[in-house]
Amino acid sequence: MPPAAIPQQQGMTVWQKLKMGAAMGAGVGLTMGFIFGGLSILRGGAGPRGVLPTLSQYMLGSAATFSFFLAIGSVIRNDGELPPHLEAARLQLASPVMRTRSEGLANMRLRWAMENAQKPDSR
């Protein structure tokens, strides 16, 4: 009996990633702008424009900066969007990374055995 076909999940498009990163960055930026703007107003006063315009300037500047960088970062980020056969080839050609202690120990013992087998017997 043939195995059942596994439905492929569609990944997000670049535009969707960009919008999601920008929205997350805006939320983080607004929060950080509120915190740092509020602290700045408490420490140095609101200035000639008043409290609300000063606080909103901090919040909007911080939101724009965070949005920009998180949008770019979320588009650049790549979480294994390669087809499975290319992902397997990439993992085989990549430098070895120890995933567990037992795998590392087994790999170390195998290398020792290979080195001992290659050494000429000096006795």
Summary of the structure (lengths in Angstrom):
residues: 123
radius of gyration: 27.1
end to end distance: 59.4
largest distance: 90.2
contacts: 255
relative contact order: 0.11
helix: 69%
strand: 0%
